[in-house]
Amino acid sequence: QVQLVESGGGSVQPGESLRLSCATSGTSFTTYTMAWYRQTPENAREWVARIDEGGSTQYTESVKGRFTISRDNSRRMLFLQLDDLKPEDTAVYYCNKEGIIQFDWGQGTQVTVSS
C-alpha cells in the first residue's frame, strides 16, 4: 500500500520561505510523474507543480519563479521549495502522482502566510 507523508509546513510572514517534503513508500517512485497540489477551505484542490521521471518541471502561473519542485529518487522523496511567499499561498499542500488514478491522499501540510 502506498503511503504519502507531507511535512515542512508552517506559519510565516510574506516574503519568507519554506521547504516542503513528501516521503513515499510502497511504490515505484521513480516511474511516476509527481506533483504538488494545494487546497483551501473555499476552493477545490489546485495543481501547483509537477516533475517527471527525467526531472522536467512545470508550474502553475501564480508560483512561477517563486516555487521549485525537485525529487530524490534514491530516497523516494519529493520536495517543494517555496520562496517569496504571499498570503494567497496559504493552503494545505499535498503531494501525489499525476494521472487519472492517483494514490490515496496523505494528510497534507499546512502553509500559512500572514503578517
PDB file as gemmi writes it, atoms N, CA and C in Angstrom:
CRYST1    1.000    1.000    1.000  90.00  90.00  90.00 P 1                      
ATOM      1  N   GLN A   1       0.842  -1.186   0.000  1.00  0.00           N  
ATOM      2  CA  GLN A   1       0.000   0.000   0.000  1.00  0.00           C  
ATOM      3  C   GLN A   1       0.883   1.244   0.000  1.00  0.00           C  
ATOM      4  N   VAL A   2       0.552   2.176  -0.881  1.00  0.00           N  
ATOM      5  CA  VAL A   2       1.338   3.383  -0.999  1.00  0.00           C  
ATOM      6  C   VAL A   2       0.979   4.362   0.113  1.00  0.00           C  
ATOM      7  N   GLN A   3       2.004   4.951   0.706  1.00  0.00           N  
ATOM      8  CA  GLN A   3       1.792   5.994   1.707  1.00  0.00           C  
ATOM      9  C   GLN A   3       2.512   7.267   1.276  1.00  0.00           C  
ATOM     10  N   LEU A   4       1.833   8.388   1.470  1.00  0.00           N  
ATOM     11  CA  LEU A   4       2.391   9.707   1.189  1.00  0.00           C  
ATOM     12  C   LEU A   4       2.354  10.508   2.485  1.00  0.00           C  
ATOM     13  N   VAL A   5       3.492  11.035   2.895  1.00  0.00           N  
ATOM     14  CA  VAL A   5       3.561  11.789   4.148  1.00  0.00           C  
ATOM     15  C   VAL A   5       4.228  13.132   3.864  1.00  0.00           C  
ATOM     16  N   GLU A   6       3.410  14.192   3.942  1.00  0.00           N  
ATOM     17  CA  GLU A   6       3.912  15.541   3.699  1.00  0.00           C  
ATOM     18  C   GLU A   6       4.341  16.187   5.004  1.00  0.00           C  
ATOM     19  N   SER A   7       5.366  17.037   4.925  1.00  0.00           N  
ATOM     20  CA  SER A   7       5.835  17.753   6.108  1.00  0.00           C  
ATOM     21  C   SER A   7       6.518  19.043   5.672  1.00  0.00           C  
ATOM     22  N   GLY A   8       6.824  19.890   6.660  1.00  0.00           N  
ATOM     23  CA  GLY A   8       7.591  21.093   6.388  1.00  0.00           C  
ATOM     24  C   GLY A   8       6.792  22.381   6.370  1.00  0.00           C  
ATOM     25  N   GLY A   9       5.483  22.287   6.513  1.00  0.00           N  
ATOM     26  CA  GLY A   9       4.664  23.489   6.514  1.00  0.00           C  
ATOM     27  C   GLY A   9       4.876  24.304   7.779  1.00  0.00           C  
ATOM     28  N   GLY A  10       4.233  25.460   7.821  1.00  0.00           N  
ATOM     29  CA  GLY A  10       4.340  26.317   8.994  1.00  0.00           C  
ATOM     30  C   GLY A  10       3.680  27.660   8.761  1.00  0.00           C  
ATOM     31  N   SER A  11       3.847  28.533   9.742  1.00  0.00           N  
ATOM     32  CA  SER A  11       3.305  29.892   9.659  1.00  0.00           C  
ATOM     33  C   SER A  11       4.453  30.865   9.449  1.00  0.00           C  
ATOM     34  N   VAL A  12       4.406  31.634   8.382  1.00  0.00           N  
ATOM     35  CA  VAL A  12       5.477  32.561   8.043  1.00  0.00           C  
ATOM     36  C   VAL A  12       4.892  33.899   7.623  1.00  0.00           C  
ATOM     37  N   GLN A  13       5.768  34.879   7.516  1.00  0.00           N  
ATOM     38  CA  GLN A  13       5.357  36.196   7.050  1.00  0.00           C  
ATOM     39  C   GLN A  13       5.581  36.297   5.540  1.00  0.00           C  
ATOM     40  N   PRO A  14       4.876  37.214   4.906  1.00  0.00           N  
ATOM     41  CA  PRO A  14       5.082  37.402   3.458  1.00  0.00           C  
ATOM     42  C   PRO A  14       6.557  37.644   3.136  1.00  0.00           C  
ATOM     43  N   GLY A  15       7.009  37.019   2.062  1.00  0.00           N  
ATOM     44  CA  GLY A  15       8.392  37.145   1.632  1.00  0.00           C  
ATOM     45  C   GLY A  15       9.321  36.065   2.171  1.00  0.00           C  
ATOM     46  N   GLU A  16       8.862  35.326   3.152  1.00  0.00           N  
ATOM     47  CA  GLU A  16       9.692  34.277   3.733  1.00  0.00           C  
ATOM     48  C   GLU A  16       9.591  32.985   2.926  1.00  0.00           C  
ATOM     49  N   SER A  17      10.341  31.974   3.370  1.00  0.00           N  
ATOM     50  CA  SER A  17      10.451  30.724   2.619  1.00  0.00           C  
ATOM     51  C   SER A  17      10.117  29.521   3.485  1.00  0.00           C  
ATOM     52  N   LEU A  18       9.734  28.439   2.824  1.00  0.00           N  
ATOM     53  CA  LEU A  18       9.541  27.136   3.446  1.00  0.00           C  
ATOM     54  C   LEU A  18       9.989  26.067   2.463  1.00  0.00           C  
ATOM     55  N   ARG A  19      10.322  24.896   2.980  1.00  0.00           N  
ATOM     56  CA  ARG A  19      10.666  23.755   2.144  1.00  0.00           C  
ATOM     57  C   ARG A  19       9.791  22.589   2.561  1.00  0.00           C  
ATOM     58  N   LEU A  20       8.941  22.162   1.670  1.00  0.00           N  
ATOM     59  CA  LEU A  20       8.048  21.041   1.936  1.00  0.00           C  
ATOM     60  C   LEU A  20       8.685  19.743   1.471  1.00  0.00           C  
ATOM     61  N   SER A  21       8.396  18.676   2.196  1.00  0.00           N  
ATOM     62  CA  SER A  21       8.891  17.354   1.837  1.00  0.00           C  
ATOM     63  C   SER A  21       7.732  16.383   1.740  1.00  0.00           C  
ATOM     64  N   CYS A  22       7.909  15.396   0.892  1.00  0.00           N  
ATOM     65  CA  CYS A  22       6.914  14.330   0.741  1.00  0.00           C  
ATOM     66  C   CYS A  22       7.670  13.013   0.726  1.00  0.00           C  
ATOM     67  N   ALA A  23       7.444  12.220   1.746  1.00  0.00           N  
ATOM     68  CA  ALA A  23       8.057  10.902   1.820  1.00  0.00           C  
ATOM     69  C   ALA A  23       7.078   9.873   1.274  1.00  0.00           C  
ATOM     70  N   THR A  24       7.561   9.008   0.394  1.00  0.00           N  
ATOM     71  CA  THR A  24       6.698   7.985  -0.200  1.00  0.00           C  
ATOM     72  C   THR A  24       7.200   6.602   0.171  1.00  0.00           C  
ATOM     73  N   SER A  25       6.295   5.667   0.211  1.00  0.00           N  
ATOM     74  CA  SER A  25       6.669   4.289   0.462  1.00  0.00           C  
ATOM     75  C   SER A  25       5.691   3.382  -0.250  1.00  0.00           C  
ATOM     76  N   GLY A  26       6.144   2.208  -0.586  1.00  0.00           N  
ATOM     77  CA  GLY A  26       5.268   1.227  -1.202  1.00  0.00           C  
ATOM     78  C   GLY A  26       4.982   1.454  -2.659  1.00  0.00           C  
ATOM     79  N   THR A  27       5.854   2.182  -3.338  1.00  0.00           N  
ATOM     80  CA  THR A  27       5.617   2.456  -4.748  1.00  0.00           C  
ATOM     81  C   THR A  27       6.930   2.569  -5.511  1.00  0.00           C  
ATOM     82  N   SER A  28       6.835   2.337  -6.817  1.00  0.00           N  
ATOM     83  CA  SER A  28       7.992   2.543  -7.678  1.00  0.00           C  
ATOM     84  C   SER A  28       8.076   4.020  -8.010  1.00  0.00           C  
ATOM     85  N   PHE A  29       8.518   4.793  -7.067  1.00  0.00           N  
ATOM     86  CA  PHE A  29       8.508   6.248  -7.135  1.00  0.00           C  
ATOM     87  C   PHE A  29       9.122   6.767  -8.422  1.00  0.00           C  
ATOM     88  N   THR A  30      10.205   6.147  -8.860  1.00  0.00           N  
ATOM     89  CA  THR A  30      10.968   6.683  -9.973  1.00  0.00           C  
ATOM     90  C   THR A  30      10.228   6.626 -11.299  1.00  0.00           C  
ATOM     91  N   THR A  31       9.172   5.821 -11.389  1.00  0.00           N  
ATOM     92  CA  THR A  31       8.484   5.664 -12.672  1.00  0.00           C  
ATOM     93  C   THR A  31       7.340   6.642 -12.868  1.00  0.00           C  
ATOM     94  N   TYR A  32       7.073   7.485 -11.877  1.00  0.00           N  
ATOM     95  CA  TYR A  32       5.912   8.359 -11.933  1.00  0.00           C  
ATOM     96  C   TYR A  32       6.277   9.828 -12.077  1.00  0.00           C  
ATOM     97  N   THR A  33       5.422  10.544 -12.789  1.00  0.00           N  
ATOM     98  CA  THR A  33       5.441  11.990 -12.691  1.00  0.00           C  
ATOM     99  C   THR A  33       4.742  12.356 -11.389  1.00  0.00           C  
ATOM    100  N   MET A  34       5.427  13.122 -10.560  1.00  0.00           N  
ATOM    101  CA  MET A  34       4.896  13.501  -9.253  1.00  0.00           C  
ATOM    102  C   MET A  34       4.520  14.974  -9.255  1.00  0.00           C  
ATOM    103  N   ALA A  35       3.628  15.324  -8.368  1.00  0.00           N  
ATOM    104  CA  ALA A  35       3.132  16.698  -8.356  1.00  0.00           C  
ATOM    105  C   ALA A  35       2.806  17.146  -6.945  1.00  0.00           C  
ATOM    106  N   TRP A  36       2.772  18.451  -6.786  1.00  0.00           N  
ATOM    107  CA  TRP A  36       2.266  19.088  -5.575  1.00  0.00           C  
ATOM    108  C   TRP A  36       0.928  19.759  -5.901  1.00  0.00           C  
ATOM    109  N   TYR A  37       0.019  19.677  -4.947  1.00  0.00           N  
ATOM    110  CA  TYR A  37      -1.290  20.298  -5.048  1.00  0.00           C  
ATOM    111  C   TYR A  37      -1.513  21.109  -3.779  1.00  0.00           C  
ATOM    112  N   ARG A  38      -2.491  22.000  -3.817  1.00  0.00           N  
ATOM    113  CA  ARG A  38      -2.856  22.723  -2.600  1.00  0.00           C  
ATOM    114  C   ARG A  38      -4.354  22.958  -2.569  1.00  0.00           C  
ATOM    115  N   GLN A  39      -4.880  23.126  -1.360  1.00  0.00           N  
ATOM    116  CA  GLN A  39      -6.316  23.298  -1.196  1.00  0.00           C  
ATOM    117  C   GLN A  39      -6.605  24.210  -0.023  1.00  0.00           C  
ATOM    118  N   THR A  40      -7.570  25.099  -0.218  1.00  0.00           N  
ATOM    119  CA  THR A  40      -8.075  25.939   0.862  1.00  0.00           C  
ATOM    120  C   THR A  40      -9.505  25.513   1.158  1.00  0.00           C  
ATOM    121  N   PRO A  41     -10.053  25.915   2.311  1.00  0.00           N  
ATOM    122  CA  PRO A  41     -11.447  25.552   2.618  1.00  0.00           C  
ATOM    123  C   PRO A  41     -12.446  26.061   1.583  1.00  0.00           C  
ATOM    124  N   GLU A  42     -12.077  27.158   0.894  1.00  0.00           N  
ATOM    125  CA  GLU A  42     -13.028  27.764  -0.047  1.00  0.00           C  
ATOM    126  C   GLU A  42     -12.913  27.191  -1.453  1.00  0.00           C  
ATOM    127  N   ASN A  43     -11.802  26.540  -1.763  1.00  0.00           N  
ATOM    128  CA  ASN A  43     -11.547  26.150  -3.147  1.00  0.00           C  
ATOM    129  C   ASN A  43     -11.264  24.658  -3.295  1.00  0.00           C  
ATOM    130  N   ALA A  44     -11.450  24.181  -4.508  1.00  0.00           N  
ATOM    131  CA  ALA A  44     -11.104  22.804  -4.827  1.00  0.00           C  
ATOM    132  C   ALA A  44      -9.581  22.653  -4.830  1.00  0.00           C  
ATOM    133  N   ARG A  45      -9.125  21.417  -4.770  1.00  0.00           N  
ATOM    134  CA  ARG A  45      -7.692  21.165  -4.800  1.00  0.00           C  
ATOM    135  C   ARG A  45      -7.114  21.670  -6.115  1.00  0.00           C  
ATOM    136  N   GLU A  46      -5.995  22.347  -6.024  1.00  0.00           N  
ATOM    137  CA  GLU A  46      -5.372  23.013  -7.173  1.00  0.00           C  
ATOM    138  C   GLU A  46      -3.998  22.410  -7.432  1.00  0.00           C  
ATOM    139  N   TRP A  47      -3.717  22.120  -8.696  1.00  0.00           N  
ATOM    140  CA  TRP A  47      -2.391  21.645  -9.081  1.00  0.00           C  
ATOM    141  C   TRP A  47      -1.402  22.804  -8.992  1.00  0.00           C  
ATOM    142  N   VAL A  48      -0.215  22.545  -8.428  1.00  0.00           N  
ATOM    143  CA  VAL A  48       0.783  23.590  -8.236  1.00  0.00           C  
ATOM    144  C   VAL A  48       2.010  23.383  -9.125  1.00  0.00           C  
ATOM    145  N   ALA A  49       2.537  22.159  -9.134  1.00  0.00           N  
ATOM    146  CA  ALA A  49       3.779  21.914  -9.878  1.00  0.00           C  
ATOM    147  C   ALA A  49       3.914  20.425 -10.136  1.00  0.00           C  
ATOM    148  N   ARG A  50       4.664  20.080 -11.181  1.00  0.00           N  
ATOM    149  CA  ARG A  50       4.930  18.685 -11.500  1.00  0.00           C  
ATOM    150  C   ARG A  50       6.398  18.497 -11.861  1.00  0.00           C  
ATOM    151  N   ILE A  51       6.870  17.270 -11.671  1.00  0.00           N  
ATOM    152  CA  ILE A  51       8.208  16.896 -12.098  1.00  0.00           C  
ATOM    153  C   ILE A  51       8.133  15.487 -12.648  1.00  0.00           C  
ATOM    154  N   ASP A  52       8.650  15.290 -13.856  1.00  0.00           N  
ATOM    155  CA  ASP A  52       8.532  13.969 -14.452  1.00  0.00           C  
ATOM    156  C   ASP A  52       9.730  13.095 -14.080  1.00  0.00           C  
ATOM    157  N   GLU A  53       9.752  11.895 -14.636  1.00  0.00           N  
ATOM    158  CA  GLU A  53      10.792  10.935 -14.278  1.00  0.00           C  
ATOM    159  C   GLU A  53      12.180  11.450 -14.645  1.00  0.00           C  
ATOM    160  N   GLY A  54      12.250  12.288 -15.662  1.00  0.00           N  
ATOM    161  CA  GLY A  54      13.532  12.814 -16.102  1.00  0.00           C  
ATOM    162  C   GLY A  54      13.936  14.114 -15.446  1.00  0.00           C  
ATOM    163  N   GLY A  55      13.058  14.652 -14.603  1.00  0.00           N  
ATOM    164  CA  GLY A  55      13.387  15.888 -13.902  1.00  0.00           C  
ATOM    165  C   GLY A  55      12.844  17.154 -14.537  1.00  0.00           C  
ATOM    166  N   SER A  56      12.090  17.031 -15.625  1.00  0.00           N  
ATOM    167  CA  SER A  56      11.482  18.214 -16.230  1.00  0.00           C  
ATOM    168  C   SER A  56      10.341  18.705 -15.349  1.00  0.00           C  
ATOM    169  N   THR A  57      10.238  20.033 -15.237  1.00  0.00           N  
ATOM    170  CA  THR A  57       9.277  20.617 -14.303  1.00  0.00           C  
ATOM    171  C   THR A  57       8.315  21.576 -14.997  1.00  0.00           C  
ATOM    172  N   GLN A  58       7.160  21.737 -14.387  1.00  0.00           N  
ATOM    173  CA  GLN A  58       6.175  22.728 -14.820  1.00  0.00           C  
ATOM    174  C   GLN A  58       5.499  23.287 -13.591  1.00  0.00           C  
ATOM    175  N   TYR A  59       5.020  24.541 -13.705  1.00  0.00           N  
ATOM    176  CA  TYR A  59       4.411  25.215 -12.568  1.00  0.00           C  
ATOM    177  C   TYR A  59       3.143  25.937 -12.990  1.00  0.00           C  
ATOM    178  N   THR A  60       2.211  26.061 -12.053  1.00  0.00           N  
ATOM    179  CA  THR A  60       1.082  26.916 -12.307  1.00  0.00           C  
ATOM    180  C   THR A  60       1.582  28.361 -12.346  1.00  0.00           C  
ATOM    181  N   GLU A  61       0.905  29.198 -13.113  1.00  0.00           N  
ATOM    182  CA  GLU A  61       1.400  30.545 -13.380  1.00  0.00           C  
ATOM    183  C   GLU A  61       1.662  31.353 -12.113  1.00  0.00           C  
ATOM    184  N   SER A  62       0.830  31.202 -11.120  1.00  0.00           N  
ATOM    185  CA  SER A  62       0.924  32.052  -9.930  1.00  0.00           C  
ATOM    186  C   SER A  62       2.155  31.779  -9.074  1.00  0.00           C  
ATOM    187  N   VAL A  63       2.840  30.651  -9.293  1.00  0.00           N  
ATOM    188  CA  VAL A  63       4.004  30.333  -8.463  1.00  0.00           C  
ATOM    189  C   VAL A  63       5.301  30.315  -9.256  1.00  0.00           C  
ATOM    190  N   LYS A  64       5.230  30.534 -10.552  1.00  0.00           N  
ATOM    191  CA  LYS A  64       6.443  30.525 -11.379  1.00  0.00           C  
ATOM    192  C   LYS A  64       7.454  31.539 -10.872  1.00  0.00           C  
ATOM    193  N   GLY A  65       8.701  31.096 -10.753  1.00  0.00           N  
ATOM    194  CA  GLY A  65       9.755  31.977 -10.271  1.00  0.00           C  
ATOM    195  C   GLY A  65       9.866  32.042  -8.760  1.00  0.00           C  
ATOM    196  N   ARG A  66       8.897  31.477  -8.064  1.00  0.00           N  
ATOM    197  CA  ARG A  66       8.926  31.510  -6.594  1.00  0.00           C  
ATOM    198  C   ARG A  66       9.026  30.119  -5.983  1.00  0.00           C  
ATOM    199  N   PHE A  67       8.434  29.123  -6.618  1.00  0.00           N  
ATOM    200  CA  PHE A  67       8.444  27.751  -6.102  1.00  0.00           C  
ATOM    201  C   PHE A  67       9.365  26.893  -6.976  1.00  0.00           C  
ATOM    202  N   THR A  68       9.992  25.903  -6.356  1.00  0.00           N  
ATOM    203  CA  THR A  68      10.845  24.978  -7.090  1.00  0.00           C  
ATOM    204  C   THR A  68      10.552  23.555  -6.631  1.00  0.00           C  
ATOM    205  N   ILE A  69      10.159  22.713  -7.573  1.00  0.00           N  
ATOM    206  CA  ILE A  69       9.892  21.309  -7.271  1.00  0.00           C  
ATOM    207  C   ILE A  69      11.129  20.497  -7.594  1.00  0.00           C  
ATOM    208  N   SER A  70      11.399  19.494  -6.768  1.00  0.00           N  
ATOM    209  CA  SER A  70      12.536  18.606  -7.016  1.00  0.00           C  
ATOM    210  C   SER A  70      12.225  17.233  -6.441  1.00  0.00           C  
ATOM    211  N   ARG A  71      13.063  16.262  -6.798  1.00  0.00           N  
ATOM    212  CA  ARG A  71      12.850  14.908  -6.312  1.00  0.00           C  
ATOM    213  C   ARG A  71      14.184  14.245  -6.050  1.00  0.00           C  
ATOM    214  N   ASP A  72      14.175  13.327  -5.094  1.00  0.00           N  
ATOM    215  CA  ASP A  72      15.340  12.492  -4.800  1.00  0.00           C  
ATOM    216  C   ASP A  72      14.890  11.062  -4.979  1.00  0.00           C  
ATOM    217  N   ASN A  73      15.186  10.485  -6.129  1.00  0.00           N  
ATOM    218  CA  ASN A  73      14.687   9.146  -6.423  1.00  0.00           C  
ATOM    219  C   ASN A  73      15.282   8.093  -5.497  1.00  0.00           C  
ATOM    220  N   SER A  74      16.513   8.285  -5.083  1.00  0.00           N  
ATOM    221  CA  SER A  74      17.143   7.283  -4.221  1.00  0.00           C  
ATOM    222  C   SER A  74      16.462   7.200  -2.862  1.00  0.00           C  
ATOM    223  N   ARG A  75      15.889   8.319  -2.427  1.00  0.00           N  
ATOM    224  CA  ARG A  75      15.200   8.353  -1.131  1.00  0.00           C  
ATOM    225  C   ARG A  75      13.690   8.316  -1.289  1.00  0.00           C  
ATOM    226  N   ARG A  76      13.235   8.275  -2.543  1.00  0.00           N  
ATOM    227  CA  ARG A  76      11.791   8.268  -2.825  1.00  0.00           C  
ATOM    228  C   ARG A  76      11.105   9.476  -2.206  1.00  0.00           C  
ATOM    229  N   MET A  77      11.712  10.623  -2.369  1.00  0.00           N  
ATOM    230  CA  MET A  77      11.164  11.821  -1.768  1.00  0.00           C  
ATOM    231  C   MET A  77      10.939  12.911  -2.802  1.00  0.00           C  
ATOM    232  N   LEU A  78       9.945  13.723  -2.540  1.00  0.00           N  
ATOM    233  CA  LEU A  78       9.581  14.854  -3.373  1.00  0.00           C  
ATOM    234  C   LEU A  78       9.670  16.102  -2.512  1.00  0.00           C  
ATOM    235  N   PHE A  79      10.107  17.209  -3.116  1.00  0.00           N  
ATOM    236  CA  PHE A  79      10.282  18.446  -2.375  1.00  0.00           C  
ATOM    237  C   PHE A  79       9.626  19.609  -3.107  1.00  0.00           C  
ATOM    238  N   LEU A  80       9.280  20.632  -2.335  1.00  0.00           N  
ATOM    239  CA  LEU A  80       8.809  21.875  -2.919  1.00  0.00           C  
ATOM    240  C   LEU A  80       9.399  23.028  -2.112  1.00  0.00           C  
ATOM    241  N   GLN A  81      10.278  23.784  -2.738  1.00  0.00           N  
ATOM    242  CA  GLN A  81      10.850  24.976  -2.129  1.00  0.00           C  
ATOM    243  C   GLN A  81       9.924  26.146  -2.417  1.00  0.00           C  
ATOM    244  N   LEU A  82       9.471  26.803  -1.369  1.00  0.00           N  
ATOM    245  CA  LEU A  82       8.544  27.926  -1.501  1.00  0.00           C  
ATOM    246  C   LEU A  82       9.269  29.196  -1.085  1.00  0.00           C  
ATOM    247  N   ASP A  83       9.551  30.064  -2.008  1.00  0.00           N  
ATOM    248  CA  ASP A  83      10.209  31.326  -1.728  1.00  0.00           C  
ATOM    249  C   ASP A  83       9.267  32.496  -1.992  1.00  0.00           C  
ATOM    250  N   ASP A  84       9.593  33.642  -1.371  1.00  0.00           N  
ATOM    251  CA  ASP A  84       8.783  34.847  -1.573  1.00  0.00           C  
ATOM    252  C   ASP A  84       7.299  34.542  -1.387  1.00  0.00           C  
ATOM    253  N   LEU A  85       6.986  33.935  -0.285  1.00  0.00           N  
ATOM    254  CA  LEU A  85       5.611  33.508  -0.045  1.00  0.00           C  
ATOM    255  C   LEU A  85       4.662  34.699   0.074  1.00  0.00           C  
ATOM    256  N   LYS A  86       3.443  34.493  -0.380  1.00  0.00           N  
ATOM    257  CA  LYS A  86       2.406  35.516  -0.368  1.00  0.00           C  
ATOM    258  C   LYS A  86       1.202  34.989   0.410  1.00  0.00           C  
ATOM    259  N   PRO A  87       0.371  35.884   0.937  1.00  0.00           N  
ATOM    260  CA  PRO A  87      -0.814  35.414   1.682  1.00  0.00           C  
ATOM    261  C   PRO A  87      -1.689  34.469   0.860  1.00  0.00           C  
ATOM    262  N   GLU A  88      -1.753  34.668  -0.440  1.00  0.00           N  
ATOM    263  CA  GLU A  88      -2.591  33.803  -1.278  1.00  0.00           C  
ATOM    264  C   GLU A  88      -2.017  32.400  -1.457  1.00  0.00           C  
ATOM    265  N   ASP A  89      -0.807  32.164  -0.955  1.00  0.00           N  
ATOM    266  CA  ASP A  89      -0.238  30.819  -0.963  1.00  0.00           C  
ATOM    267  C   ASP A  89      -0.714  29.990   0.225  1.00  0.00           C  
ATOM    268  N   THR A  90      -1.432  30.617   1.137  1.00  0.00           N  
ATOM    269  CA  THR A  90      -1.943  29.899   2.304  1.00  0.00           C  
ATOM    270  C   THR A  90      -2.868  28.772   1.863  1.00  0.00           C  
ATOM    271  N   ALA A  91      -2.562  27.556   2.293  1.00  0.00           N  
ATOM    272  CA  ALA A  91      -3.325  26.377   1.892  1.00  0.00           C  
ATOM    273  C   ALA A  91      -2.727  25.151   2.572  1.00  0.00           C  
ATOM    274  N   VAL A  92      -3.423  24.036   2.446  1.00  0.00           N  
ATOM    275  CA  VAL A  92      -2.844  22.740   2.788  1.00  0.00           C  
ATOM    276  C   VAL A  92      -2.224  22.182   1.515  1.00  0.00           C  
ATOM    277  N   TYR A  93      -0.973  21.780   1.600  1.00  0.00           N  
ATOM    278  CA  TYR A  93      -0.229  21.285   0.445  1.00  0.00           C  
ATOM    279  C   TYR A  93      -0.136  19.760   0.497  1.00  0.00           C  
ATOM    280  N   TYR A  94      -0.371  19.143  -0.654  1.00  0.00           N  
ATOM    281  CA  TYR A  94      -0.364  17.689  -0.784  1.00  0.00           C  
ATOM    282  C   TYR A  94       0.552  17.270  -1.932  1.00  0.00           C  
ATOM    283  N   CYS A  95       1.094  16.082  -1.840  1.00  0.00           N  
ATOM    284  CA  CYS A  95       1.820  15.502  -2.960  1.00  0.00           C  
ATOM    285  C   CYS A  95       1.051  14.280  -3.460  1.00  0.00           C  
ATOM    286  N   ASN A  96       1.250  13.938  -4.713  1.00  0.00           N  
ATOM    287  CA  ASN A  96       0.645  12.746  -5.288  1.00  0.00           C  
ATOM    288  C   ASN A  96       1.217  12.544  -6.680  1.00  0.00           C  
ATOM    289  N   LYS A  97       1.002  11.405  -7.241  1.00  0.00           N  
ATOM    290  CA  LYS A  97       1.380  11.180  -8.625  1.00  0.00           C  
ATOM    291  C   LYS A  97       0.349  11.855  -9.516  1.00  0.00           C  
ATOM    292  N   GLU A  98       0.755  12.153 -10.714  1.00  0.00           N  
ATOM    293  CA  GLU A  98      -0.201  12.704 -11.664  1.00  0.00           C  
ATOM    294  C   GLU A  98      -0.907  11.568 -12.377  1.00  0.00           C  
ATOM    295  N   GLY A  99      -2.094  11.890 -12.885  1.00  0.00           N  
ATOM    296  CA  GLY A  99      -2.832  10.906 -13.645  1.00  0.00           C  
ATOM    297  C   GLY A  99      -4.249  10.753 -13.122  1.00  0.00           C  
ATOM    298  N   ILE A 100      -5.041  10.033 -13.909  1.00  0.00           N  
ATOM    299  CA  ILE A 100      -6.440   9.824 -13.533  1.00  0.00           C  
ATOM    300  C   ILE A 100      -6.517   8.974 -12.268  1.00  0.00           C  
ATOM    301  N   ILE A 101      -5.661   7.986 -12.193  1.00  0.00           N  
ATOM    302  CA  ILE A 101      -5.611   7.131 -11.000  1.00  0.00           C  
ATOM    303  C   ILE A 101      -4.467   7.615 -10.120  1.00  0.00           C  
ATOM    304  N   GLN A 102      -4.804   8.063  -8.918  1.00  0.00           N  
ATOM    305  CA  GLN A 102      -3.797   8.565  -8.002  1.00  0.00           C  
ATOM    306  C   GLN A 102      -3.754   7.714  -6.747  1.00  0.00           C  
ATOM    307  N   PHE A 103      -2.692   7.918  -5.979  1.00  0.00           N  
ATOM    308  CA  PHE A 103      -2.578   7.240  -4.701  1.00  0.00           C  
ATOM    309  C   PHE A 103      -3.575   7.841  -3.714  1.00  0.00           C  
ATOM    310  N   ASP A 104      -3.824   7.129  -2.631  1.00  0.00           N  
ATOM    311  CA  ASP A 104      -4.612   7.708  -1.545  1.00  0.00           C  
ATOM    312  C   ASP A 104      -3.887   8.956  -1.035  1.00  0.00           C  
ATOM    313  N   TRP A 105      -4.646  10.010  -0.793  1.00  0.00           N  
ATOM    314  CA  TRP A 105      -4.043  11.267  -0.382  1.00  0.00           C  
ATOM    315  C   TRP A 105      -3.517  11.178   1.055  1.00  0.00           C  
ATOM    316  N   GLY A 106      -2.396  11.865   1.301  1.00  0.00           N  
ATOM    317  CA  GLY A 106      -1.882  11.968   2.652  1.00  0.00           C  
ATOM    318  C   GLY A 106      -2.636  13.036   3.429  1.00  0.00           C  
ATOM    319  N   GLN A 107      -2.095  13.376   4.587  1.00  0.00           N  
ATOM    320  CA  GLN A 107      -2.775  14.345   5.447  1.00  0.00           C  
ATOM    321  C   GLN A 107      -2.466  15.778   5.052  1.00  0.00           C  
ATOM    322  N   GLY A 108      -1.455  15.960   4.223  1.00  0.00           N  
ATOM    323  CA  GLY A 108      -1.087  17.302   3.799  1.00  0.00           C  
ATOM    324  C   GLY A 108      -0.297  18.034   4.868  1.00  0.00           C  
ATOM    325  N   THR A 109       0.228  19.195   4.481  1.00  0.00           N  
ATOM    326  CA  THR A 109       0.949  20.037   5.424  1.00  0.00           C  
ATOM    327  C   THR A 109       0.475  21.476   5.246  1.00  0.00           C  
ATOM    328  N   GLN A 110       0.144  22.130   6.350  1.00  0.00           N  
ATOM    329  CA  GLN A 110      -0.450  23.462   6.308  1.00  0.00           C  
ATOM    330  C   GLN A 110       0.619  24.530   6.135  1.00  0.00           C  
ATOM    331  N   VAL A 111       0.391  25.402   5.175  1.00  0.00           N  
ATOM    332  CA  VAL A 111       1.226  26.589   4.975  1.00  0.00           C  
ATOM    333  C   VAL A 111       0.346  27.811   5.200  1.00  0.00           C  
ATOM    334  N   THR A 112       0.760  28.659   6.138  1.00  0.00           N  
ATOM    335  CA  THR A 112       0.011  29.875   6.446  1.00  0.00           C  
ATOM    336  C   THR A 112       0.936  31.069   6.289  1.00  0.00           C  
ATOM    337  N   VAL A 113       0.526  32.013   5.451  1.00  0.00           N  
ATOM    338  CA  VAL A 113       1.333  33.207   5.197  1.00  0.00           C  
ATOM    339  C   VAL A 113       0.519  34.429   5.609  1.00  0.00           C  
ATOM    340  N   SER A 114       0.984  35.120   6.638  1.00  0.00           N  
ATOM    341  CA  SER A 114       0.277  36.308   7.104  1.00  0.00           C  
ATOM    342  C   SER A 114       1.245  37.215   7.833  1.00  0.00           C  
ATOM    343  N   SER A 115       0.892  38.497   7.850  1.00  0.00           N  
ATOM    344  CA  SER A 115       1.720  39.463   8.558  1.00  0.00           C  
ATOM    345  C   SER A 115       1.131  39.768   9.928  1.00  0.00           C  
TER     346      SER A 115                                                      
END                                                                             
